[in-house]
Amino acid sequence: MKHELREVFVHGDNRFAVLVDVETVHKRTGGHVKLQKIDLVTMKDGKCTSYAELFDTALVERAAGHGPRESND
């Protein structure tokens, strides 16, 4: 799995979002996935108090062999 940091968005002194490019291969099917994800983080006293990861799950489902296939036409 490859993660590449694209951009960091800061809000105040304790909240930020991180935009990341991700490349991975599904272990069972060998399906290749490229996607972007956003991590939303809140910190307090140097510790993470809230974390959420957002990404398009349809891309992962296709790599797993579920859902519609993309056409090469």
Secondary structure in CASP SS format (residue, H / E / C, confidence):
PFRMAT SS
TARGET T0000
AUTHOR 0000-0000-0000
METHOD secondary structure of the structure
MODEL  1
M C 1.00
K E 1.00
H E 1.00
E E 1.00
L E 1.00
R E 1.00
E E 1.00
V E 1.00
F E 1.00
V E 1.00
H E 1.00
G C 1.00
D C 1.00
N C 1.00
R E 1.00
F E 1.00
A E 1.00
V E 1.00
L E 1.00
V E 1.00
D E 1.00
V E 1.00
E E 1.00
T E 1.00
V E 1.00
H C 1.00
K C 1.00
R C 1.00
T C 1.00
G C 1.00
G C 1.00
H E 1.00
V E 1.00
K E 1.00
L E 1.00
Q E 1.00
K E 1.00
I E 1.00
D E 1.00
L E 1.00
V E 1.00
T E 1.00
M E 1.00
K E 1.00
D C 1.00
G C 1.00
K E 1.00
C E 1.00
T E 1.00
S E 1.00
Y E 1.00
A E 1.00
E E 1.00
L E 1.00
F E 1.00
D C 1.00
T H 1.00
A H 1.00
L H 1.00
V H 1.00
E H 1.00
R H 1.00
A H 1.00
A C 1.00
G C 1.00
H C 1.00
G C 1.00
P C 1.00
R C 1.00
E C 1.00
S C 1.00
N C 1.00
D C 1.00
END
